[in-house]
Amino acid sequence: MGSGGQRAPRSVIPALVAAALFAALAIVLGYARYVLATHGQIAEGVVLDRTRAPYWVGKGSDGPRITVRFTTKDGRQVEDWTGDFVDDPPVGKGDPIRVVYDPDDPSMFQDVRWGGDYLGPAVFGGGAVVSAAFALWDLRPDRTARHRSHGRSSRAHADADD
């Protein structure tokens, strides 16, 4: 692909992969927020533990997290952790907590005080747009192998021809 005026897509492929990953994260996070906001059920629970999540944990961040036990409206007992809680006043072991959970997947829950903002999905969505823009910028028609090899823009080539 690198001959005859065609470009090797080496810089385009990583940008497109990044755009796809950012978009997927935005969709997943946005969907979770949407489900809790529109279909979420409220339950009373108790904090079983409070820890700092290790950096390699996929769910949440390396900030504090709490393990919560609650019972769903249909009687299922859920024990799982979340980093989505309000820590004012500080939450500790044995404290009562109200959670909102997805009735179809009760392991998706958060403190009712946490709120349903879409900041995370917006940030990842913005990352998708920026990554896609970088890929499109590199694919624009005036970026040919000739222009790159001479290190000049198409305008510089046009001025040189005059």
DSSP file (Angstrom, degrees, kcal/mol; ACC not computed):
  #  RESIDUE AA STRUCTURE BP1 BP2  ACC     N-H-->O    O-->H-N    N-H-->O    O-->H-N    TCO  KAPPA ALPHA  PHI   PSI    X-CA   Y-CA   Z-CA
    1    1 A M              0   0    0      0, 0.0     5,-0.0     0, 0.0     0, 0.0   0.000 360.0 360.0 360.0 -13.1    0.0    0.0    0.0
    2    2 A G        +     0   0    0      5,-0.1     2,-0.3     3,-0.1     3,-0.2   0.377 360.0  70.8 -87.6   7.0    2.9    2.4    0.4
    3    3 A S  S >  S+     0   0    0      1,-0.2     3,-1.2     4,-0.1   142,-0.0  -0.752  80.2  36.2-119.2 167.3    3.7    2.8   -3.3
    4    4 A G  T 3  S-     0   0    0     -2,-0.3    -1,-0.2     1,-0.2     3,-0.1   0.804 130.0 -55.6  67.4  30.3    2.0    4.4   -6.3
    5    5 A G  T 3  S+     0   0    0      1,-0.3   140,-0.6    -3,-0.2     2,-0.3   0.460 106.2 124.8  84.5  -0.7    0.7    7.4   -4.3
    6    6 A Q    <   -     0   0    0     -3,-1.2     2,-0.3   138,-0.1    -1,-0.3  -0.676  54.9-130.4 -93.6 151.1   -1.2    5.4   -1.8
    7    7 A R        -     0   0    0     -2,-0.3    -4,-0.1    -3,-0.1    -5,-0.1  -0.748  14.3-120.2-100.2 144.5   -0.5    5.8    1.9
    8    8 A A    >   -     0   0    0     -2,-0.3     3,-0.6    -6,-0.2     2,-0.3  -0.697  24.5-135.3 -74.5 132.1    0.1    3.0    4.4
    9    9 A P  T 3>  +     0   0    0      0, 0.0     4,-2.7     0, 0.0     3,-0.2   0.065  65.4 125.5 -81.7  29.4   -2.6    3.3    7.0
   10   10 A R  T 34 S+     0   0    0     -2,-0.3    -3,-0.0     1,-0.2    -2,-0.0   0.860  79.9  36.2 -59.0 -37.3   -0.3    2.9    9.9
   11   11 A S  T <> S+     0   0    0     -3,-0.6     4,-0.8     2,-0.1    -1,-0.2   0.696 116.4  55.1 -87.6 -18.8   -1.4    6.1   11.6
   12   12 A V  H  > S+     0   0    0     -3,-0.2     4,-2.5    -4,-0.2     5,-0.2   0.900 100.3  57.1 -79.4 -42.6   -5.0    5.7   10.6
   13   13 A I  H  X S+     0   0    0     -4,-2.7     4,-2.7     1,-0.2     5,-0.2   0.926 106.4  47.2 -61.0 -48.9   -5.6    2.2   12.1
   14   14 A P  H  > S+     0   0    0      0, 0.0     4,-2.7     0, 0.0    -1,-0.2   0.898 112.9  50.8 -59.8 -37.3   -4.6    3.1   15.7
   15   15 A A  H  X S+     0   0    0     -4,-0.8     4,-2.3     2,-0.2    -2,-0.2   0.905 111.9  46.5 -66.3 -40.0   -6.8    6.2   15.6
   16   16 A L  H  X S+     0   0    0     -4,-2.5     4,-2.3     2,-0.2    -1,-0.2   0.887 112.5  49.9 -69.2 -38.1   -9.8    4.2   14.3
   17   17 A V  H  X S+     0   0    0     -4,-2.7     4,-2.6    -5,-0.2    -2,-0.2   0.929 111.8  48.5 -64.0 -44.4   -9.3    1.5   16.9
   18   18 A A  H  X S+     0   0    0     -4,-2.7     4,-2.9    -5,-0.2     5,-0.2   0.911 110.5  51.6 -61.3 -41.9   -9.1    4.1   19.6
   19   19 A A  H  X S+     0   0    0     -4,-2.3     4,-2.4     1,-0.2    -1,-0.2   0.914 110.9  48.1 -61.2 -42.5  -12.3    5.7   18.3
   20   20 A A  H  X S+     0   0    0     -4,-2.3     4,-2.5     2,-0.2    -2,-0.2   0.911 113.3  47.1 -65.5 -42.1  -14.1    2.4   18.3
   21   21 A L  H  X S+     0   0    0     -4,-2.6     4,-2.5     2,-0.2    -2,-0.2   0.930 113.2  47.8 -66.0 -44.9  -12.9    1.6   21.9
   22   22 A F  H  X S+     0   0    0     -4,-2.9     4,-2.4     1,-0.2    -2,-0.2   0.915 112.8  49.5 -60.3 -42.5  -13.9    5.1   23.1
   23   23 A A  H  X S+     0   0    0     -4,-2.4     4,-2.4    -5,-0.2    -2,-0.2   0.913 110.2  50.5 -64.0 -42.1  -17.3    4.8   21.5
   24   24 A A  H  X S+     0   0    0     -4,-2.5     4,-2.6     1,-0.2    -2,-0.2   0.923 111.6  47.7 -62.6 -44.0  -17.8    1.3   23.0
   25   25 A L  H  X S+     0   0    0     -4,-2.5     4,-2.7     1,-0.2     5,-0.3   0.904 111.1  51.4 -63.1 -40.8  -17.0    2.6   26.5
   26   26 A A  H  X S+     0   0    0     -4,-2.4     4,-2.5    -5,-0.2    -1,-0.2   0.911 112.0  47.0 -62.0 -41.8  -19.3    5.6   26.0
   27   27 A I  H  X S+     0   0    0     -4,-2.4     4,-2.7     2,-0.2    -2,-0.2   0.933 113.5  47.1 -66.5 -46.2  -22.1    3.3   24.9
   28   28 A V  H  X S+     0   0    0     -4,-2.6     4,-2.2     2,-0.2    -2,-0.2   0.944 117.0  42.5 -62.2 -48.5  -21.6    0.9   27.8
   29   29 A L  H  X S+     0   0    0     -4,-2.7     4,-2.2     1,-0.2    -1,-0.2   0.909 115.8  49.3 -65.5 -41.4  -21.4    3.7   30.5
   30   30 A G  H  X S+     0   0    0     -4,-2.5     4,-2.5    -5,-0.3    -1,-0.2   0.897 110.4  50.8 -64.0 -40.4  -24.3    5.6   28.9
   31   31 A Y  H  X S+     0   0    0     -4,-2.7     4,-3.0     2,-0.2     5,-0.2   0.924 109.2  50.8 -63.6 -44.4  -26.5    2.5   28.8
   32   32 A A  H  X S+     0   0    0     -4,-2.2     4,-2.2     1,-0.2     5,-0.2   0.927 112.8  46.0 -60.1 -45.1  -25.8    1.7   32.5
   33   33 A R  H  X S+     0   0    0     -4,-2.2     4,-2.2     1,-0.2    -1,-0.2   0.916 113.6  49.8 -62.6 -42.8  -26.7    5.3   33.5
   34   34 A Y  H  X S+     0   0    0     -4,-2.5     4,-2.4     2,-0.2     5,-0.3   0.926 110.3  49.3 -62.8 -46.2  -29.8    5.2   31.3
   35   35 A V  H  X>S+     0   0    0     -4,-3.0     4,-3.0     1,-0.2     5,-0.7   0.932 113.0  46.5 -61.3 -46.6  -31.0    1.9   32.7
   36   36 A L  H  X5S+     0   0    0     -4,-2.2     4,-0.8    -5,-0.2    -1,-0.2   0.882 114.9  47.9 -64.4 -36.6  -30.6    2.9   36.3
   37   37 A A  H  <5S+     0   0    0     -4,-2.2    -1,-0.2    -5,-0.2    -2,-0.2   0.845 125.1  27.5 -72.4 -33.6  -32.3    6.3   35.7
   38   38 A T  H  <5S+     0   0    0     -4,-2.4    -2,-0.2    -5,-0.2    -3,-0.2   0.783 137.7  18.4-101.9 -30.7  -35.3    4.8   33.8
   39   39 A H  H  <5S+     0   0    0     -4,-3.0    -3,-0.2    -5,-0.3    -2,-0.1   0.388  86.8 132.6-122.0   0.5  -35.7    1.3   35.1
   40   40 A G     << -     0   0    0     -4,-0.8     2,-0.3    -5,-0.7    62,-0.2  -0.209  41.3-149.6 -63.0 144.7  -33.8    1.3   38.4
   41   41 A Q  E     -A  101   0A   0     60,-2.6    60,-2.6     2,-0.0     2,-0.4  -0.861  13.9-126.9-110.6 148.0  -35.4   -0.1   41.6
   42   42 A I  E     +A  100   0A   0     -2,-0.3     2,-0.3    58,-0.2    58,-0.2  -0.781  30.9 173.0 -97.8 138.2  -34.6    1.2   45.1
   43   43 A A  E     -A   99   0A   0     56,-2.4    56,-2.8    -2,-0.4     2,-0.4  -0.989  31.2-122.4-141.4 150.9  -33.4   -1.2   47.8
   44   44 A E  E     +A   98   0A   0     -2,-0.3    27,-0.7    27,-0.2     2,-0.2  -0.783  42.2 166.9 -89.8 134.8  -32.1   -0.8   51.4
   45   45 A G  E     -AB  97  70A   0     52,-3.2    52,-2.2    -2,-0.4     2,-0.4  -0.760  30.0-123.5-136.7-176.9  -28.8   -2.3   51.9
   46   46 A V  E     -AB  96  69A   0     23,-2.1    23,-2.2    50,-0.3     2,-0.5  -0.994  24.7-118.9-134.4 141.5  -25.9   -2.5   54.3
   47   47 A V  E     - B   0  68A   0     48,-2.9    47,-3.6    -2,-0.4    21,-0.3  -0.693  28.1-179.8 -79.6 121.7  -22.2   -1.7   53.8
   48   48 A L  E     -     0   0A   0     19,-3.5     2,-0.3    -2,-0.5    20,-0.2   0.759  63.5  -5.7 -91.9 -29.5  -20.2   -4.9   54.4
   49   49 A D  E     - B   0  67A   0     18,-1.2    18,-2.5    43,-0.1     2,-0.4  -0.991  51.4-147.7-161.9 156.8  -16.7   -3.6   53.7
   50   50 A R  E     + B   0  66A   0     -2,-0.3     2,-0.3    16,-0.2    16,-0.2  -0.990  32.0 154.6-133.7 125.4  -14.8   -0.5   52.5
   51   51 A T  E     - B   0  65A   0     14,-2.5    14,-3.1    -2,-0.4     2,-0.6  -0.858  46.1-105.6-139.5 172.5  -11.6   -1.0   50.6
   52   52 A R  E     - B   0  64A   0     -2,-0.3    11,-0.1    12,-0.2    10,-0.1  -0.938  42.3-125.6-103.0 123.6   -9.4    0.7   48.1
   53   53 A A        -     0   0    0     10,-2.0     2,-0.0    -2,-0.6     7,-0.0  -0.418  24.1-112.5 -70.0 139.7   -9.7   -1.0   44.7
   54   54 A P    >   -     0   0    0      0, 0.0     3,-1.6     0, 0.0    -1,-0.1  -0.371  27.7-113.2 -67.4 154.6   -6.5   -2.2   43.1
   55   55 A Y  T 3  S+     0   0    0      1,-0.3     7,-0.1     7,-0.1     8,-0.1   0.757 112.2  58.7 -61.8 -26.0   -5.5   -0.4   39.9
   56   56 A W  T 3  S+     0   0    0      6,-0.1    -1,-0.3     5,-0.1     2,-0.2   0.487  75.0 117.4 -86.6  -2.1   -6.0   -3.4   37.7
   57   57 A V    <   -     0   0    0     -3,-1.6    -4,-0.0     1,-0.1     0, 0.0  -0.470  56.0-151.0 -69.1 132.9   -9.7   -3.9   38.6
   58   58 A G  S    S+     0   0    0     -2,-0.2     2,-0.7     1,-0.1    -1,-0.1   0.813  77.9  68.3 -75.5 -31.0  -11.9   -3.5   35.6
   59   59 A K  S    S-     0   0    0      2,-0.1     2,-0.2    23,-0.0    -1,-0.1  -0.808 111.8 -20.7 -96.3 114.9  -15.0   -2.3   37.4
   60   60 A G  S    S-     0   0    0     -2,-0.7     2,-0.2     2,-0.0     5,-0.1  -0.594  87.6 -73.7  92.3-153.6  -14.6    1.2   38.8
   61   61 A S        -     0   0    0     -2,-0.2    -8,-0.2     3,-0.2    -4,-0.1  -0.581  47.2 -83.9-132.4-168.2  -11.3    2.9   39.6
   62   62 A D  S    S+     0   0    0     -2,-0.2    -7,-0.1    -7,-0.1     3,-0.1   0.305  95.8 100.6 -88.7  11.0   -8.5    2.7   42.1
   63   63 A G  S    S-     0   0    0      1,-0.2   -10,-2.0   -11,-0.1    -2,-0.1  -0.104  89.6 -56.1 -79.6-174.1  -10.5    4.9   44.5
   64   64 A P  E     -B   52   0A   0      0, 0.0     2,-0.3     0, 0.0   -12,-0.2  -0.306  56.5-174.1 -65.8 149.3  -12.5    3.7   47.5
   65   65 A R  E     -B   51   0A   0    -14,-3.1   -14,-2.5    -3,-0.1     2,-0.4  -0.969  11.3-145.2-139.6 156.4  -15.1    1.1   46.9
   66   66 A I  E     -BC  50  82A   0     16,-2.6    16,-2.2    -2,-0.3     2,-0.5  -0.947  10.1-137.0-124.4 145.2  -17.7   -0.5   49.2
   67   67 A T  E     -BC  49  81A   0    -18,-2.5   -19,-3.5    -2,-0.4   -18,-1.2  -0.890  30.8-171.1 -97.9 129.1  -19.1   -4.0   49.3
   68   68 A V  E     -BC  47  80A   0     12,-3.4    12,-2.0    -2,-0.5     2,-0.4  -0.917  17.5-157.2-125.2 144.6  -22.9   -3.8   49.8
   69   69 A R  E     +BC  46  79A   0    -23,-2.2   -23,-2.1    -2,-0.4     2,-0.3  -0.990  27.1 153.2-119.3 131.2  -25.6   -6.5   50.5
   70   70 A F  E     -BC  45  78A   0      8,-2.3     8,-3.3    -2,-0.4     2,-0.5  -0.966  37.6-123.5-148.7 164.1  -29.2   -5.8   49.6
   71   71 A T  E     - C   0  77A   0    -27,-0.7     6,-0.2    -2,-0.3   -27,-0.2  -0.944  25.5-133.3-114.1 130.1  -32.3   -7.7   48.7
   72   72 A T    >   -     0   0    0      4,-3.0     3,-2.0    -2,-0.5   -29,-0.0  -0.248  30.7-101.8 -74.5 167.7  -34.1   -7.1   45.4
   73   73 A K  T 3  S+     0   0    0      1,-0.3    -1,-0.1     2,-0.1   -30,-0.0   0.791 124.0  53.8 -62.1 -27.8  -37.9   -6.6   45.2
   74   74 A D  T 3  S-     0   0    0      2,-0.1    -1,-0.3    29,-0.1    -2,-0.0   0.313 125.3-101.0 -91.6  10.4  -38.2  -10.2   43.9
   75   75 A G  S <  S+     0   0    0     -3,-2.0     2,-0.3     1,-0.3    -2,-0.1   0.438  71.7 144.0  94.3   0.4  -36.3  -11.5   46.9
   76   76 A R        -     0   0    0     -5,-0.0    -4,-3.0     1,-0.0     2,-0.5  -0.565  44.8-136.0 -75.5 134.9  -32.8  -12.1   45.4
   77   77 A Q  E     -C   71   0A   0     -2,-0.3     2,-0.4    -6,-0.2    -6,-0.2  -0.802  22.2-166.2 -91.8 128.5  -29.9  -11.4   47.8
   78   78 A V  E     +C   70   0A   0     -8,-3.3    -8,-2.3    -2,-0.5     2,-0.4  -0.949  14.2 178.2-119.5 133.9  -27.1   -9.4   46.1
   79   79 A E  E     +C   69   0A   0     -2,-0.4     2,-0.3   -10,-0.2   -10,-0.2  -0.935  30.6 123.6-134.5 111.4  -23.6   -8.9   47.5
   80   80 A D  E     -C   68   0A   0    -12,-2.0   -12,-3.4    -2,-0.4     2,-0.3  -0.911  49.4-107.2-155.6 175.8  -21.3   -6.9   45.3
   81   81 A W  E     -C   67   0A   0     -2,-0.3     2,-0.3   -14,-0.3   -14,-0.2  -0.788  24.9-176.7-116.9 160.2  -19.1   -3.8   45.3
   82   82 A T  E     -C   66   0A   0    -16,-2.2   -16,-2.6    -2,-0.3    28,-0.1  -0.992  27.2-158.8-149.2 150.3  -19.3   -0.4   43.8
   83   83 A G  S    S+     0   0    0     -2,-0.3     2,-1.4   -18,-0.2    27,-0.1   0.384  75.9  96.0-102.1  -2.2  -17.2    2.7   43.5
   84   84 A D        +     0   0    0     25,-0.2    27,-2.5   -18,-0.1     2,-0.3  -0.635  58.6 112.4 -93.0  79.9  -20.3    4.8   42.7
   85   85 A F        -     0   0    0     -2,-1.4     2,-0.5    25,-0.2    14,-0.0  -0.987  67.7-113.6-147.3 155.8  -21.2    6.1   46.1
   86   86 A V        -     0   0    0     -2,-0.3    27,-0.1     1,-0.1    28,-0.1  -0.805  21.3-163.6 -91.9 126.0  -21.3    9.4   47.9
   87   87 A D        +     0   0    0     -2,-0.5    -1,-0.1     3,-0.1    -2,-0.0  -0.153  43.8 126.8-104.7  37.7  -18.8    9.5   50.8
   88   88 A D  S    S+     0   0    0      1,-0.3    -1,-0.1     2,-0.1    -2,-0.0  -0.864  82.7  24.3-139.7 103.1  -20.2   12.5   52.6
   89   89 A P  S    S-     0   0    0      0, 0.0    -1,-0.3     0, 0.0    -3,-0.0   0.535 124.8 -97.3 -71.2 160.3  -20.7   11.7   55.5
   90   90 A P        -     0   0    0      0, 0.0     2,-0.4     0, 0.0    -2,-0.1  -0.175  36.0-134.5 -53.6 135.9  -18.0    9.0   55.2
   91   91 A V        +     0   0    0      4,-0.0     2,-0.3    -6,-0.0     6,-0.0  -0.775  32.5 170.0 -95.0 134.7  -19.5    5.5   54.5
   92   92 A G    >   -     0   0    0     -2,-0.4     3,-2.0     1,-0.1   -45,-0.3  -0.842  41.1 -58.1-138.8 175.3  -18.1    2.6   56.6
   93   93 A K  T 3  S+     0   0    0     -2,-0.3   -45,-0.2     1,-0.3   -44,-0.1  -0.287 120.0  18.4 -56.8 131.2  -18.7   -1.0   57.5
   94   94 A G  T 3  S+     0   0    0    -47,-3.6    -1,-0.3     1,-0.3   -46,-0.1   0.277  90.0 134.5  90.9 -10.0  -22.2   -1.6   58.9
   95   95 A D    <   -     0   0    0     -3,-2.0   -48,-2.9   -48,-0.1    -1,-0.3  -0.457  58.0-118.2 -72.5 142.3  -23.7    1.6   57.7
   96   96 A P  E     -A   46   0A   0      0, 0.0     2,-0.3     0, 0.0   -50,-0.3  -0.510  35.9-176.0 -74.1 151.0  -27.1    1.4   56.0
   97   97 A I  E     -A   45   0A   0    -52,-2.2   -52,-3.2    -2,-0.2     2,-0.5  -0.990  23.0-138.2-150.1 139.2  -27.2    2.5   52.4
   98   98 A R  E     -A   44   0A   0     -2,-0.3    14,-2.2   -54,-0.2    15,-0.4  -0.858  28.9-172.6 -96.6 131.7  -30.0    3.0   49.8
   99   99 A V  E     -AD  43 111A   0    -56,-2.8   -56,-2.4    -2,-0.5     2,-0.5  -0.876  21.7-142.7-122.5 155.2  -29.1    1.7   46.4
  100  100 A V  E     +AD  42 110A   0     10,-2.7    10,-1.8    -2,-0.3     2,-0.3  -0.977  31.1 179.9-112.7 132.5  -30.7    1.9   42.9
  101  101 A Y  E     -AD  41 109A   0    -60,-2.6   -60,-2.6    -2,-0.5     8,-0.2  -0.891  35.4-106.3-133.6 160.1  -30.2   -1.3   40.9
  102  102 A D  E >   - D   0 105A   0      6,-1.9     3,-0.7     3,-0.6     6,-0.3  -0.779  25.6-147.7 -83.5 118.9  -31.1   -2.8   37.5
  103  103 A P  T 3  S+     0   0    0      0, 0.0    -1,-0.1     0, 0.0   -29,-0.1   0.784  99.2  49.2 -62.1 -25.4  -33.9   -5.3   38.1
  104  104 A D  T 3  S+     0   0    0      1,-0.3    -2,-0.0     4,-0.1     0, 0.0   0.735 129.9  19.2 -83.0 -23.0  -32.5   -7.4   35.2
  105  105 A D  E X   -D  102   0A   0     -3,-0.7     3,-2.6     3,-0.2    -3,-0.6  -0.636  68.1-177.5-145.7  80.8  -28.9   -7.3   36.4
  106  106 A P  E 3  S+     0   0A   0      0, 0.0    -1,-0.1     0, 0.0   -28,-0.1   0.653  77.4  74.8 -61.2 -15.0  -28.8   -6.4   40.1
  107  107 A S  E 3  S+     0   0A   0      1,-0.1     2,-1.0    -6,-0.1   -26,-0.1   0.669  81.8  78.8 -70.9 -12.6  -25.0   -6.4   40.1
  108  108 A M  E <  S+     0   0A   0     -3,-2.6    -6,-1.9    -6,-0.3     2,-0.3  -0.829  72.4 126.5 -92.9 100.4  -25.4   -3.1   38.3
  109  109 A F  E     -D  101   0A   0     -2,-1.0     2,-0.3    -8,-0.2   -25,-0.2  -0.944  33.4-175.6-149.1 166.8  -26.1   -0.8   41.2
  110  110 A Q  E     -D  100   0A   0    -10,-1.8   -10,-2.7    -2,-0.3   -25,-0.2  -0.974  44.0 -75.2-157.7 164.2  -25.0    2.5   42.8
  111  111 A D  E >   -D   99   0A   0    -27,-2.5     3,-1.7    -2,-0.3     4,-0.5  -0.429  42.2-129.1 -58.7 134.3  -25.7    4.6   45.8
  112  112 A V  G >  S+     0   0    0    -14,-2.2     3,-0.5     1,-0.3    -1,-0.1   0.790 108.9  57.9 -61.4 -25.6  -29.0    6.5   45.2
  113  113 A R  G 3  S+     0   0    0    -15,-0.4    -1,-0.3     1,-0.2   -28,-0.1   0.621  85.4  81.4 -78.2 -12.0  -27.2    9.7   46.1
  114  114 A W  G <  S-     0   0    0     -3,-1.7     3,-0.3   -30,-0.2    -1,-0.2   0.855  87.5-147.8 -64.5 -36.0  -24.6    9.2   43.4
  115  115 A G    <   -     0   0    0     -3,-0.5    -1,-0.1    -4,-0.5    -2,-0.1  -0.150  17.6 -92.5  89.5 171.9  -26.8   10.6   40.6
  116  116 A G        +     0   0    0    -79,-0.0    -1,-0.1   -80,-0.0   -79,-0.1  -0.277  56.8 158.9-121.2  47.0  -27.1    9.7   37.0
  117  117 A D        -     0   0    0     -3,-0.3     3,-0.2     1,-0.1   -84,-0.0  -0.287  37.6-144.2 -71.8 159.4  -24.8   12.1   35.3
  118  118 A Y     >  +     0   0    0      1,-0.1     4,-2.1     2,-0.1     5,-0.1  -0.065  63.1 117.9-111.5  30.3  -23.5   11.3   31.8
  119  119 A L  H  > S+     0   0    0      2,-0.2     4,-2.6     1,-0.2     5,-0.2   0.936  75.7  49.1 -64.7 -47.2  -20.0   12.9   32.3
  120  120 A G  H  > S+     0   0    0      1,-0.2     4,-2.5     2,-0.2     5,-0.3   0.953 113.4  45.3 -58.6 -52.3  -18.2    9.6   31.8
  121  121 A P  H  > S+     0   0    0      0, 0.0     4,-2.6     0, 0.0    -1,-0.2   0.884 113.1  52.2 -59.0 -36.5  -20.0    8.7   28.6
  122  122 A A  H  X S+     0   0    0     -4,-2.1     4,-2.4     2,-0.2    -2,-0.2   0.907 109.6  48.6 -66.1 -40.7  -19.6   12.3   27.3
  123  123 A V  H  X S+     0   0    0     -4,-2.6     4,-2.1     2,-0.2    -1,-0.2   0.942 115.6  43.0 -64.5 -47.4  -15.8   12.1   28.0
  124  124 A F  H  X S+     0   0    0     -4,-2.5     4,-2.0     2,-0.2    -2,-0.2   0.869 112.9  53.3 -68.3 -35.0  -15.4    8.8   26.2
  125  125 A G  H  X S+     0   0    0     -4,-2.6     4,-2.2    -5,-0.3    -1,-0.2   0.906 108.6  50.2 -63.1 -41.0  -17.7   10.0   23.4
  126  126 A G  H  X S+     0   0    0     -4,-2.4     4,-2.7     1,-0.2    -2,-0.2   0.888 107.9  53.3 -62.8 -39.2  -15.5   13.0   23.0
  127  127 A G  H  X S+     0   0    0     -4,-2.1     4,-2.5     1,-0.2    -1,-0.2   0.881 107.7  51.5 -62.1 -37.8  -12.5   10.7   22.8
  128  128 A A  H  X S+     0   0    0     -4,-2.0     4,-2.5     2,-0.2    -2,-0.2   0.920 111.1  47.3 -64.1 -43.9  -14.2    8.8   20.1
  129  129 A V  H  X S+     0   0    0     -4,-2.2     4,-2.3     2,-0.2    -2,-0.2   0.926 113.6  47.0 -64.5 -45.0  -14.9   11.9   18.1
  130  130 A V  H  X S+     0   0    0     -4,-2.7     4,-2.2     2,-0.2    -2,-0.2   0.921 113.2  48.5 -64.5 -43.6  -11.3   13.3   18.5
  131  131 A S  H  X S+     0   0    0     -4,-2.5     4,-2.0     1,-0.2    -1,-0.2   0.915 112.5  48.3 -63.0 -42.6   -9.8    9.9   17.5
  132  132 A A  H  X S+     0   0    0     -4,-2.5     4,-2.7     1,-0.2    -1,-0.2   0.885 109.1  54.3 -64.3 -37.7  -12.0    9.6   14.5
  133  133 A A  H  X S+     0   0    0     -4,-2.3     4,-2.7     2,-0.2    -2,-0.2   0.901 106.5  51.3 -63.6 -40.4  -11.1   13.2   13.5
  134  134 A F  H  X S+     0   0    0     -4,-2.2     4,-1.9     2,-0.2    -1,-0.2   0.923 111.5  48.0 -61.1 -42.9   -7.4   12.3   13.7
  135  135 A A  H  X S+     0   0    0     -4,-2.0     4,-1.1     1,-0.2    -2,-0.2   0.931 113.7  46.1 -63.6 -45.3   -8.0    9.3   11.4
  136  136 A L  H  X S+     0   0    0     -4,-2.7     4,-0.5     1,-0.2     3,-0.2   0.873 109.0  56.1 -65.7 -36.5  -10.1   11.4    8.9
  137  137 A W  H >< S+     0   0    0     -4,-2.7     3,-0.9     1,-0.2    -1,-0.2   0.907 108.2  47.9 -60.5 -41.4   -7.4   14.2    9.0
  138  138 A D  H 3< S+     0   0    0     -4,-1.9    -1,-0.2     1,-0.2    -2,-0.2   0.731 111.5  51.2 -73.2 -20.6   -4.8   11.7    7.9
  139  139 A L  H 3< S+     0   0    0     -4,-1.1    -1,-0.2    -3,-0.2    -2,-0.2   0.437  78.7 128.0 -94.1   0.0   -7.0   10.4    5.2
  140  140 A R  S X< S-     0   0    0     -3,-0.9     3,-1.9    -4,-0.5    -3,-0.0  -0.240  70.1-115.3 -61.7 148.9   -7.8   13.7    3.6
  141  141 A P  T 3  S+     0   0    0      0, 0.0    -1,-0.1     0, 0.0    -3,-0.0   0.773 109.5  59.5 -59.6 -32.0   -7.2   13.9   -0.1
  142  142 A D  T 3  S+     0   0    0      1,-0.2     2,-1.1     2,-0.0    12,-0.1   0.493  84.8  85.4 -80.3   1.2   -4.4   16.4   -0.1
  143  143 A R    <   +     0   0    0     -3,-1.9    -1,-0.2    -6,-0.1     2,-0.1  -0.623  62.7 156.5 -98.6  74.6   -2.2   14.2    2.1
  144  144 A T     >  -     0   0    0     -2,-1.1     4,-2.1     1,-0.1     5,-0.2  -0.445  59.0-105.6 -93.3 169.9   -0.6   12.1   -0.6
  145  145 A A  H  > S+     0   0    0   -140,-0.6     4,-2.8     1,-0.2     5,-0.2   0.851 120.3  58.0 -62.7 -34.2    2.6   10.2   -0.4
  146  146 A R  H  > S+     0   0    0      2,-0.2     4,-1.5     1,-0.2    -1,-0.2   0.919 107.3  46.1 -62.4 -44.0    4.2   12.9   -2.6
  147  147 A H  H  >>S+     0   0    0      1,-0.2     5,-1.3     2,-0.2     4,-0.8   0.894 115.1  46.7 -67.7 -39.0    3.4   15.6   -0.2
  148  148 A R  H ><5S+     0   0    0     -4,-2.1     3,-0.6     1,-0.2    -2,-0.2   0.919 108.8  54.4 -67.9 -42.0    4.6   13.6    2.8
  149  149 A S  H 3<5S+     0   0    0     -4,-2.8    -1,-0.2     1,-0.3    -2,-0.2   0.824 113.8  41.5 -65.6 -29.6    7.8   12.6    1.1
  150  150 A H  H 3<5S-     0   0    0     -4,-1.5    -1,-0.3     2,-0.2    -2,-0.2   0.559 104.3-131.1 -91.5  -8.9    8.7   16.2    0.4
  151  151 A G  T <<5 +     0   0    0     -4,-0.8     2,-0.3    -3,-0.6    -3,-0.2   0.732  68.3 115.6  68.7  21.5    7.6   17.4    3.8
  152  152 A R      < -     0   0    0     -5,-1.3    -1,-0.2    -6,-0.2    -2,-0.2  -0.882  65.8-114.2-123.5 155.2    5.6   20.2    2.2
  153  153 A S     >  -     0   0    0     -2,-0.3     4,-1.6    -3,-0.1     5,-0.1  -0.298  34.6-104.9 -77.1 168.4    1.9   20.9    2.1
  154  154 A S  H  > S+     0   0    0      1,-0.2     4,-2.1     2,-0.2     5,-0.1   0.831 122.6  57.4 -63.7 -32.1   -0.2   20.9   -1.1
  155  155 A R  H  > S+     0   0    0      2,-0.2     4,-2.6     1,-0.2    -1,-0.2   0.903 103.9  52.0 -65.1 -41.0   -0.2   24.7   -1.0
  156  156 A A  H  > S+     0   0    0      1,-0.2     4,-2.0     2,-0.2    -1,-0.2   0.894 109.9  49.4 -62.9 -38.9    3.6   24.8   -1.0
  157  157 A H  H  X S+     0   0    0     -4,-1.6     4,-1.5     2,-0.2    -1,-0.2   0.901 111.0  49.4 -65.2 -40.6    3.6   22.5   -4.0
  158  158 A A  H  X S+     0   0    0     -4,-2.1     4,-0.8     1,-0.2    -2,-0.2   0.903 111.7  48.6 -65.4 -41.1    1.1   24.8   -5.8
  159  159 A D  H  < S+     0   0    0     -4,-2.6     3,-0.5     1,-0.2    -1,-0.2   0.864 109.6  52.7 -66.5 -35.4    3.2   27.8   -5.0
  160  160 A A  H  < S+     0   0    0     -4,-2.0    -1,-0.2     1,-0.2    -2,-0.2   0.815 104.8  55.8 -70.1 -29.9    6.4   26.1   -6.3
  161  161 A D  H  <        0   0    0     -4,-1.5    -1,-0.2     1,-0.2    -2,-0.2   0.716 360.0 360.0 -74.7 -20.7    4.7   25.2   -9.6
  162  162 A D     <        0   0    0     -4,-0.8    -1,-0.2    -3,-0.5    -2,-0.2   0.459 360.0 360.0 -79.3 360.0    3.8   28.9  -10.3
